[in-house]
């Protein structure tokens, strides 16, 4: 793999994961992945709200 290639995206669709079988390190990685997904979703919400607000302002 080359340094300029994007890292493979992890699949957070595996939620909820079986936490019992995960090590502490993997649990921390899982939390990090979930936080990244939350941030991604919040960003998408922000974009959609901005688009909706712009459309509302245009049609007033």
KOLGU-915073 format. One record per residue: residue in three letters; x, y, z negated of N, C-alpha, C in turn. Coordinates in steps of 0.05 Angstrom, whole numbers. Atoms other than C-alpha are relative to their C-alpha. Example, Ala and Ser with C-alpha at 12.3 -4.5 7.8 and 13.67 -1.06 7.14 Angstrom:
# KOLGU-915073
<site residu="ALA" n_xx="18" n_yy="-24" n_zz="0" ca_xx="246" ca_yy="-90" ca_zz="-156" c_xx="18" c_yy="24" c_zz="0"/>
<site residu="SER" n_xx="-16" n_yy="-24" n_zz="1" ca_xx="273" ca_yy="-21" ca_zz="-143" c_xx="-15" c_yy="22" c_zz="-14"/>
# end
This chain:
# KOLGU-915073
<site residu="UNK" n_xx="17" n_yy="-23" n_zz="0" ca_xx="0" ca_yy="0" ca_zz="0" c_xx="18" c_yy="25" c_zz="0"/>
<site residu="UNK" n_xx="-16" n_yy="-24" n_zz="-1" ca_xx="26" ca_yy="69" ca_zz="17" c_xx="-9" c_yy="20" c_zz="-20"/>
<site residu="UNK" n_xx="7" n_yy="-20" n_zz="20" ca_xx="28" ca_yy="127" ca_zz="-31" c_xx="-22" c_yy="20" c_zz="8"/>
<site residu="UNK" n_xx="20" n_yy="-19" n_zz="-9" ca_xx="-16" ca_yy="170" ca_zz="13" c_xx="-28" c_yy="-12" c_zz="4"/>
<site residu="UNK" n_xx="26" n_yy="13" n_zz="-2" ca_xx="-72" ca_yy="119" ca_zz="15" c_xx="-16" c_yy="4" c_zz="-25"/>
<site residu="UNK" n_xx="17" n_yy="-3" n_zz="24" ca_xx="-131" ca_yy="131" ca_zz="-32" c_xx="-2" c_yy="-26" c_zz="-14"/>
<site residu="UNK" n_xx="4" n_yy="24" n_zz="16" ca_xx="-138" ca_yy="82" ca_zz="-88" c_xx="-27" c_yy="-12" c_zz="5"/>
<site residu="UNK" n_xx="26" n_yy="13" n_zz="-4" ca_xx="-192" ca_yy="31" ca_zz="-80" c_xx="-19" c_yy="8" c_zz="-22"/>
<site residu="UNK" n_xx="20" n_yy="-8" n_zz="19" ca_xx="-255" ca_yy="54" ca_zz="-113" c_xx="-11" c_yy="-24" c_zz="-16"/>
<site residu="UNK" n_xx="10" n_yy="21" n_zz="17" ca_xx="-277" ca_yy="12" ca_zz="-172" c_xx="-31" c_yy="0" c_zz="2"/>
<site residu="UNK" n_xx="29" n_yy="3" n_zz="-2" ca_xx="-348" ca_yy="-14" ca_zz="-171" c_xx="-12" c_yy="3" c_zz="-28"/>
<site residu="UNK" n_xx="13" n_yy="-4" n_zz="26" ca_xx="-385" ca_yy="16" ca_zz="-230" c_xx="-28" c_yy="-12" c_zz="0"/>
<site residu="UNK" n_xx="26" n_yy="13" n_zz="-1" ca_xx="-447" ca_yy="-21" ca_zz="-206" c_xx="0" c_yy="-25" c_zz="-18"/>
<site residu="UNK" n_xx="-1" n_yy="23" n_zz="18" ca_xx="-423" ca_yy="-77" ca_zz="-252" c_xx="-9" c_yy="7" c_zz="-28"/>
<site residu="UNK" n_xx="10" n_yy="-8" n_zz="26" ca_xx="-455" ca_yy="-39" ca_zz="-309" c_xx="-26" c_yy="-14" c_zz="-5"/>
<site residu="UNK" n_xx="-18" n_yy="1" n_zz="23" ca_xx="-468" ca_yy="-63" ca_zz="-360" c_xx="19" c_yy="-24" c_zz="2"/>
<site residu="UNK" n_xx="-20" n_yy="21" n_zz="-1" ca_xx="-405" ca_yy="-104" ca_zz="-364" c_xx="-1" c_yy="-17" c_zz="-26"/>
<site residu="UNK" n_xx="-1" n_yy="17" n_zz="23" ca_xx="-395" ca_yy="-162" ca_zz="-411" c_xx="24" c_yy="10" c_zz="-17"/>
<site residu="UNK" n_xx="-21" n_yy="-12" n_zz="16" ca_xx="-356" ca_yy="-125" ca_zz="-465" c_xx="15" c_yy="-19" c_zz="-18"/>
<site residu="UNK" n_xx="-12" n_yy="20" n_zz="19" ca_xx="-342" ca_yy="-186" ca_zz="-508" c_xx="26" c_yy="-11" c_zz="11"/>
<site residu="UNK" n_xx="-24" n_yy="12" n_zz="-12" ca_xx="-291" ca_yy="-214" ca_zz="-460" c_xx="22" c_yy="20" c_zz="8"/>
<site residu="UNK" n_xx="-20" n_yy="-20" n_zz="-9" ca_xx="-254" ca_yy="-149" ca_zz="-448" c_xx="19" c_yy="7" c_zz="-23"/>
<site residu="UNK" n_xx="-20" n_yy="-8" n_zz="20" ca_xx="-190" ca_yy="-129" ca_zz="-483" c_xx="-4" c_yy="30" c_zz="-6"/>
<site residu="UNK" n_xx="2" n_yy="-28" n_zz="7" ca_xx="-183" ca_yy="-61" ca_zz="-517" c_xx="9" c_yy="17" c_zz="23"/>
<site residu="UNK" n_xx="-10" n_yy="-16" n_zz="-23" ca_xx="-142" ca_yy="-36" ca_zz="-458" c_xx="-21" c_yy="1" c_zz="23"/>
<site residu="UNK" n_xx="21" n_yy="1" n_zz="-21" ca_xx="-196" ca_yy="-59" ca_zz="-409" c_xx="-25" c_yy="16" c_zz="-8"/>
<site residu="UNK" n_xx="23" n_yy="-15" n_zz="10" ca_xx="-250" ca_yy="-28" ca_zz="-452" c_xx="5" c_yy="30" c_zz="4"/>
<site residu="UNK" n_xx="-7" n_yy="-28" n_zz="-4" ca_xx="-213" ca_yy="39" ca_zz="-450" c_xx="-1" c_yy="7" c_zz="30"/>
<site residu="UNK" n_xx="1" n_yy="-5" n_zz="-29" ca_xx="-205" ca_yy="33" ca_zz="-374" c_xx="-30" c_yy="2" c_zz="9"/>
<site residu="UNK" n_xx="29" n_yy="1" n_zz="-7" ca_xx="-280" ca_yy="17" ca_zz="-369" c_xx="-13" c_yy="27" c_zz="-8"/>
<site residu="UNK" n_xx="11" n_yy="-26" n_zz="9" ca_xx="-297" ca_yy="80" ca_zz="-410" c_xx="10" c_yy="22" c_zz="20"/>
<site residu="UNK" n_xx="-11" n_yy="-19" n_zz="-19" ca_xx="-251" ca_yy="120" ca_zz="-364" c_xx="-15" c_yy="-1" c_zz="27"/>
<site residu="UNK" n_xx="14" n_yy="4" n_zz="-25" ca_xx="-285" ca_yy="92" ca_zz="-302" c_xx="-29" c_yy="11" c_zz="-2"/>
<site residu="UNK" n_xx="27" n_yy="-10" n_zz="3" ca_xx="-354" ca_yy="107" ca_zz="-330" c_xx="-1" c_yy="30" c_zz="-3"/>
<site residu="UNK" n_xx="-1" n_yy="-29" n_zz="2" ca_xx="-334" ca_yy="178" ca_zz="-349" c_xx="5" c_yy="13" c_zz="28"/>
<site residu="UNK" n_xx="-5" n_yy="-10" n_zz="-27" ca_xx="-308" ca_yy="189" ca_zz="-278" c_xx="-26" c_yy="-2" c_zz="17"/>
<site residu="UNK" n_xx="25" n_yy="3" n_zz="-14" ca_xx="-374" ca_yy="163" ca_zz="-250" c_xx="-20" c_yy="21" c_zz="-10"/>
<site residu="UNK" n_xx="18" n_yy="-20" n_zz="11" ca_xx="-413" ca_yy="209" ca_zz="-297" c_xx="7" c_yy="27" c_zz="12"/>
<site residu="UNK" n_xx="-8" n_yy="-26" n_zz="-12" ca_xx="-372" ca_yy="269" ca_zz="-272" c_xx="-7" c_yy="1" c_zz="29"/>
<site residu="UNK" n_xx="8" n_yy="1" n_zz="-28" ca_xx="-384" ca_yy="248" ca_zz="-200" c_xx="-30" c_yy="5" c_zz="4"/>
<site residu="UNK" n_xx="29" n_yy="-3" n_zz="-2" ca_xx="-459" ca_yy="243" ca_zz="-211" c_xx="-8" c_yy="29" c_zz="-8"/>
<site residu="UNK" n_xx="6" n_yy="-28" n_zz="8" ca_xx="-461" ca_yy="310" ca_zz="-248" c_xx="7" c_yy="20" c_zz="22"/>
<site residu="UNK" n_xx="-8" n_yy="-17" n_zz="-22" ca_xx="-424" ca_yy="342" ca_zz="-190" c_xx="-21" c_yy="-1" c_zz="22"/>
<site residu="UNK" n_xx="21" n_yy="3" n_zz="-20" ca_xx="-476" ca_yy="314" ca_zz="-142" c_xx="-25" c_yy="15" c_zz="-8"/>
<site residu="UNK" n_xx="24" n_yy="-14" n_zz="10" ca_xx="-532" ca_yy="341" ca_zz="-186" c_xx="4" c_yy="30" c_zz="4"/>
<site residu="UNK" n_xx="-6" n_yy="-29" n_zz="-2" ca_xx="-499" ca_yy="410" ca_zz="-186" c_xx="-4" c_yy="8" c_zz="29"/>
<site residu="UNK" n_xx="2" n_yy="-6" n_zz="-29" ca_xx="-494" ca_yy="409" ca_zz="-109" c_xx="-30" c_yy="1" c_zz="8"/>
<site residu="UNK" n_xx="28" n_yy="2" n_zz="-8" ca_xx="-567" ca_yy="388" ca_zz="-102" c_xx="-16" c_yy="23" c_zz="-12"/>
<site residu="UNK" n_xx="14" n_yy="-22" n_zz="13" ca_xx="-591" ca_yy="441" ca_zz="-151" c_xx="7" c_yy="26" c_zz="15"/>
<site residu="UNK" n_xx="-8" n_yy="-24" n_zz="-14" ca_xx="-551" ca_yy="494" ca_zz="-114" c_xx="-15" c_yy="2" c_zz="27"/>
<site residu="UNK" n_xx="14" n_yy="0" n_zz="-26" ca_xx="-581" ca_yy="473" ca_zz="-47" c_xx="-30" c_yy="6" c_zz="-4"/>
<site residu="UNK" n_xx="28" n_yy="-5" n_zz="5" ca_xx="-651" ca_yy="473" ca_zz="-77" c_xx="-5" c_yy="29" c_zz="-7"/>
<site residu="UNK" n_xx="2" n_yy="-28" n_zz="7" ca_xx="-640" ca_yy="542" ca_zz="-107" c_xx="3" c_yy="18" c_zz="24"/>
<site residu="UNK" n_xx="-4" n_yy="-15" n_zz="-24" ca_xx="-615" ca_yy="568" ca_zz="-41" c_xx="-24" c_yy="-1" c_zz="18"/>
<site residu="UNK" n_xx="24" n_yy="3" n_zz="-16" ca_xx="-675" ca_yy="540" ca_zz="-5" c_xx="-23" c_yy="15" c_zz="-12"/>
<site residu="UNK" n_xx="21" n_yy="-15" n_zz="14" ca_xx="-722" ca_yy="570" ca_zz="-57" c_xx="3" c_yy="30" c_zz="6"/>
<site residu="UNK" n_xx="-5" n_yy="-28" n_zz="-4" ca_xx="-689" ca_yy="638" ca_zz="-49" c_xx="-6" c_yy="8" c_zz="29"/>
<site residu="UNK" n_xx="4" n_yy="-6" n_zz="-29" ca_xx="-693" ca_yy="634" ca_zz="27" c_xx="-30" c_yy="2" c_zz="6"/>
<site residu="UNK" n_xx="28" n_yy="2" n_zz="-7" ca_xx="-767" ca_yy="617" ca_zz="28" c_xx="-18" c_yy="18" c_zz="-17"/>
<site residu="UNK" n_xx="17" n_yy="-18" n_zz="17" ca_xx="-790" ca_yy="669" ca_zz="-23" c_xx="-7" c_yy="25" c_zz="15"/>
# end
